[in-house]
Amino acid sequence: MQQDVELNNNKNSELENWLKLAQIPNFSINSLKKLKQKFDVELSELFTISKALLKEIGFNTEQIKAILYPNIEVITASLCWLNSTNNRFLLHYDHPSYPDLLKQISSPPPLIYGYGDPKYLSNYQIAIVGSRTPSPQGRENAKYFASHLSECGWTITSGLALGIDGLSHQGAILGGFITIAVLGTAIDKMYPRRHIDLAEKILLNDGVIISEFAPNTLGRAEYFPRRNRIISGLSVGTLIVEAAIKSGSLITARCALEQNREVFALPGSIHSPMSAGCHHLIQQGAKLVTCVEDINEEFQHLILPSLTKKEDKLEKNMLQSLALDKLLDSVDFEVTPLDIVAQRSGIEVADVMSQLLEYELRGIVAAVPGGYIKLGKK
């Protein structure tokens, strides 16, 4: 019993040291590694060093102040948040559950606050990101790829933002699969507020929500681009569904490239500003994606968990029969007006509307402003 108490005390002390380290301005994991390599100073020893020696090592005035006089209220708030319920975790860089893939990036977060089970952070992940104001086709593509990649064994990771991010989480949840959300705000401040219900669904579906920012941390605009490195850092590849040229999604893509991860992009209309960012990425070397197999073929060396649904075979047979459907062939993956569908198929408008309603209920097409769009791939 005494040994268990000592072990818990050591763990608490180690976590407190990491909470102190996170308060040191302009001091990263790489800084800590250099400190150990050059001066043979461990994290546990850092907070016992004198002011004179800290100055001699090279710490500046602000850093020395943070080391000698850490904000105890911040530490207490973090520990209180952690211990208030069982569904929370706080991982430091040396914790055994800290994901290995995230350790490989140039600036891994020293701490990860989270809701859910941290073991899922080590799942094979594909990040899906894009515009906050996607087109109807972009919305459907986000849900489609998230759902079907999940069925292949991937865990979908995104940023819980409006638009493509939220739709990607929804696509995974619709299939009953785990999804991971990375916040650009404090762990106790869900943003945007309208996605609180979505956050709850993520957790109810055994998903995970994480942030590098402690409870009560005030929001700052630069935190959102900063979290993008974590989204791509957790993932072996990042899929951009829709993005303008000046877009946060392109920041995520750049992070993925810097981390030596794969970047994928969906093509779109050359006239759509929401596709301009994707086309730019493709011109720069991102892989053009038209189906889930385009992504899977890049990771044939990985053994993904087998999550195939029982109804997949039935759905495949249904789609094969629909492949010969004249009416379905008359609907494009972009908005197709009703009169064009009728003209192409040679079917009366009333019959077209009736059949398309059935297809809509089966999730094969979607009614959008201006007509219909075909969902999924044959």
N, C-alpha and C positions, 0 to 999 in steps of 0.2 A: 504493500500500500504506500509506504514512504517513497519507494522508487517511482511509483506512478505520479505521486505529487511532485517530486523533483523534476520528472520528465515534463509535466505540464507547465511547471514554473519556467523551465528552460525554453519551452516553446513560446510561452507568453513573452518572455524577455526578448527572444529573437524577433518576434513580431513587432514588439515595441521599438526595437532598434531600427527595423525597416520603416516603421511609421515616422520615426525621427529622421531617417535618411531622406524620406520623400519631401521633407520640409527644407532641405538644403538647396538654395537656389543654384541653378546651372550646374547641378551635380547629378550625373547619370550613372547607369550600370557600368558603362565603359570607364567613367571616372573612378568608380569603386575598384574595378579590375586593375587600373593603372596604379592606384594607391597601394593595392596589395602587392603588385609586381615590383614597384619601385622602392617602397618603404616597408614592405612586409607588415602592413597594418590590416588586421581583420576588421570587419564591421563591428564586432563586439568590443573591439578596443578603441574604435574611433571616438566614442563619446566619453572616454576616460583620459584623453590626451589634453595636456595643458594648452592654454592660449598661445604661449610663446612657441611651443612646438608646432601647433597647427599653422601658425604664421610662417614658421620656417619651412614647413612642408609645401606651402604655397596657397593655402586657403586665404580668400580675401575677407574683408571686415564683415560683410553680410553673411557669408558662409560660416565664419567663426561664431558669430552671434547665434545662428540657427543651431549649430552643433552644441554650444555650451548652454543655451537657454531655449530648448525646443518648446513649442506650444503644446502644453499638456492637455489643454481643452480639445485640441484637434485629435490627439491620440485617444482621449477618453470618449469623444463622440464616435470615433471609428469603432472602438471596441464595444461600446454600447449598441451601436447599430448591428454589429456582427452577432452579438449574443442575445439580441432581443427575440429572435425566432430561429427555428432549425433550418430554414430554407435559404440560409445565407452563407457565403464563404468570403474569405480574404486571403488571397495567395500572394506570398512574396516571391521574388525571383528564384530563390533557392528551395522553394517548396516542391515536394515530389509531384504535385498535381499541376504545377505550372507547365503549360504546353511547350514542348520542345521546339515546335516550329516557330513559335513566337520568340523564343530565345535567339533565333538565328538572325533576326533583323538588327539593323544598326542601332536602334534606340528602343529596346523593349521597355515596357512600363515596369518600374520597380514593384508596384503593387497592382493587383487586380481585385476589385470589389465585385461581388456577383450574387445573383439569385439563381437557385437551381443546383444542379449537380455538376461540380467542376470537371468531372471525368470526361464529360462530353466535349470539353474544349480541345481534347486531343483527337477527336474524330477527324476523318478526312473531310475537309470543307471546301466548298466553292462559294466565293463571295458573289453576290448579285447586287449591283447598284445602278443608279440612273437618275433621270430627271424627277424633280418633285412635281412637275406638271406634265405627265406623259400623255401621248396620244391614246385614243382607244385601242389601237393595235399594240402600242407599247405596254399598256396595262395588261392586256391578255397575254402578251409574250412573257412578261415578268412572272405571272402566275403559272403559265404553262411550263416554262423552263424550271422554275423552282419546284413544282410538283413532280415533274418527270425526272429531274436530276435526283430528287429525294428518293424516288422509287428505285433508282439505280444504286442507292447506298450512300449518296453524298449527304452531308449536313449543310444546309444553306445558312450562310452568314451575311448579315447586312446591318444597316444602321438605324432601323426603326423610324426613319424619316418619312415624310409624306411622299406619295408617289411610288416609284419603282421599289424603294426599300421596303415600305410597308406591304406592298403587293407581293413581294418575294416571300416575306414571312408568311403571309396569308396562303400563298400557293403551297408552301411546305405543310402548313397546319391542315389544309383541306385534305391532304392525303394521310393525315395522322402521323406526320413525321416531326422530328426534332429540328428546331431552328435556333440560331444564336444571334442575339441582338447586341450591338456595341454602341453604347451611349456616348454622346459628346457633352454630357452634363454630369453633375454629381450623381452618384448611384441612387440617391434617394429623391432625385428630381427627374421624373419621367418627362421627356420632351419629344415630340409635341404632346400637349395635354390630350388631344383627341385620340392619341394612340394608347392611352392607358388601358382601355379594354383589350386592345391587341396584345399589349404586354402581358396582361393577365392570361390571355389565351395561350401565349407562348409558354408561360410557366405551367399552366394546367396540362399542356401537352408535353411535359418533361423537357421543355427547352431551357435555355440559359440566357440571362441578361447580365452584361458586365459593363464596368466603367473603370477607368484608371483614376477617377476623381472621387475624393473622399466625401462622405456625407456633409451637407451644408456648404460645399464649395460653391461660390458664386459663379454664375455662368459668364463665359466670355466667348466672343465670336470666333477667336482663333482655336478654341478647343475642338470645333467640329472638323476642320481640316486635320488637326492633330490625331483625332481618333481614326482617321482613314488608314493610317499606317497599321493600326491594330486589326482592322477588318481584313486588309490584304495580308497582313502578317500571320494571321491564323489560318489562312487559306492557301491551298496549292495553286489555285487559279482564281482570277476575277473576271466575271462576265459583265460587260457594260451593255445594258439593254437600249437605253436612249440617253443622249446627252448633248447639250449644246457645246460649242467650242470653249466657252468660258463656264466651266462646270466643276463642281466639287467631285463629280464622278471621275473626271480626268485626273484629279489629284490622286484618287485611289488607284487609278491605273498606273500613274507614275510611281507611286509607292510600290506597287506590285513589281514593276520592272526593276526598280532599284533593289528589291529584295530577291531578284532572280526568280520570280514566279511567273506563271503563264498569264497572258492577258487575252481575252476573247471579246469580240464585239459583234452585235447584230447589225446588219446593214438595213437601210431604210430608203425612203424616197430622197432623191437628190435635191428636191425642193423643200424638204422639211428641215428647219433649223435644229429640231430635236434629234436628227440623225447626223448632223454635221460633225459632232464630236466623235461618234462611232466611226464615221468614214475617215476622219483624221487619224484615229488610232490604227485603223486597218492599213492606211497608207504608210504608217510608221512601223508596221510589222506585226500588229495584233492579228490573231487568227480570226478570219471571217467565219461566223457561225450561222448555220441555217437550221440545225437540228441538234438534239442532245448528243448524238453519236459523234459530232464534230468535236465535242469536248471530251467525251469518254476515251476516244482513240488516242488522246495525248497522255493518258494515264493508265495504259494497259499494264504497266509494271506494278500498279497498286492493287491490292486485294481488298475490294470494298465489301462491306457486310451485305449479305443477301436479304434484301427487303422486298422482293418481288411480290406484288399483290396477287391473290388467287384469281381476281377478275381480269388480270392483264390479258390472258389468253382470249377471254370472251371479247374484251375490248378490241384486241387486234383483229379478230375475225370480223367484228362489226365494221371496223375501219376498212378492211379489205373489200367487204361488200359495198361499202360506200364509195370506194375508189372508182367504181363504174357508174356512180350516180350522176346523171346528166345535170340535175339541179344543183348538186353540191359543187360540181365542176364549174358552175356558172358564178360562184361566189369567190371573190379574191381574198387574199390575206390582208388587203387594204380595203377601205370602205367601198362597197359596191351598191349603187342605188337599186331599189326594188325593180324599177322598170328595165334596167339593164339585165338583171337576173332573169326576168321574164323573157326578154328578147333573146338572150343567149340560149336559154333552155327550151324555148318554144312552148312554154307552159303558160296557161292563163294566170293573170295576176292573182286572182282569188285563190287558186290552187297553190301558187307559189307561196303566198302568205301563210296558208294553212300548213304546208310542209315545212317551211322555215321555222314556224313556231314549234313544231315537233323537234326539229333539229336543235333549236335554241334550248329547249327543255333537256335535251340529251347532252348539252354542252359541246355541240359540234360547230355551231355558229353563234354569234352574238349580235343583237340589235344595237346599233349605235346611231348617233345623229347622222342622217344622210343615207342610211341603208343598213347593210349587214357586212360583217367580216367573218371569214372562216377561222376557226380556232384549231390549234394543234397542227400536226404534220401527218401526211399520209405515209 
